[in-house]
Amino acid sequence: MAETPLPDRSMAGAAALFGETQEDYRRRKALLQAEALERRQQELREQSSPLNTPSDRIRIWERLHQLQMPRSPTHRLLSVIATDTGLSAEEVLSEQHDRAVAKAAAPAR
């Protein structure tokens, strides 16, 4: 699956600056895009890094994809999460279970 870079809020500063030549603008814009791509690549590495806990890896995946882990233990997206994070299906299900328990134990607001 091809990954597309997340919109980068720093790109808002990519509008031409007063007195900036088109060449300078294009160079600055390319630099901002390269930096955004590098940040995205770093986050992708972090989501599958064994140095991060399964919980952290899943949270990173959720942030990158702007999705929450499904609550259903049979949801097809769980296998995608497992693959993308380098976790086993059991580890993903365990995190899903832990979240459900924590939510049930949390006081209602």
N, C-alpha and C positions, 0 to 999 in steps of 0.2 A: 504494500500500500504506500503510495507516494505521500510524503508529508509536505504540507504547505506551511510556510512560516506564519506564525501568529502576527496579527497586526501589531505594530510596534508604536507605542505612544510617542516615542522620540521622533518618529517620522513626521509628526505634526510640525516639527521644527525644520522640515525639509523644504518649506516654501522659500522661494528666492528672497534673499536678504537685500535690503536697500544697498545699491551700489555693487552688488555681486554680479559678476559676469556669468553668462550661461555655462561656460566651461567650469567655472568654480562651483556653480550650483550643481551641475551634473556630477562633479567629483565628490562634493559633500554628500549628495544624495546616495551615490554608490557606496560611500563609506558607511553611512547610516544603515543602509540595507545589509552590507556585509557584517556589521556589528550585530544587527538583529538576527541574522542567520546564524552567527556564531553563538549567540545566547540561546537560540532554539536548539542548536546541536548539543550544547552543554546540558540543557534540560532533558533532552532525549537520553543522553548518557546517564544522567542522574536517575532517571526513572527506572533504569535497569541495573544500577550499580549495586553490587553486593555489600557495599559499605553502608547503604541505607536500609532501614528496616522495611519489611513488607508494607507496613502501614504508610510509611513515608513514600515509598515507591508508588503505591496506589494513589496517594494524594497528589503526587507530582503528575501522574497520568491524568487524573481528573482535571487538574489545572490546565495542562497542555491541551486537552481535548474539550475542555469546558463542558464536561459531563460528570454526573455522579454515578458511582458504582450502583448498578441495579440492586434492588432488594430481593428479587426472586433468585433462589439458588439454582434455577434451571435456565436463567437468561443466557442467551448466546453471547452477549457482550463479555461475560466473565472469562471466556476462553481467550478473547482478544486482549483483555486486561492482563491475563496470565502471560500470554506470549510477549506482549509489549514490555512488561515489567521484568520478565525473566523469572517469574514466580511459578510455582506449581499450582494446579487447580485447587489443591487442598489448602495451600496458603491463602489464596484469594478467598475461598469459602470461609476460612477461619477468620479473616479480617471482616468479611461480611457479617458473620455471626457475632463477632465482638462488637461491631457497630450496633447491631440490632439489640444486643444485651444492654449496651451503654445507653441507647436511646430509651429503652423500656425502663431503665433505672433512673433516668433523669426526671426531676420533678417537672410537672406540667406548668407552663407559663401562662 
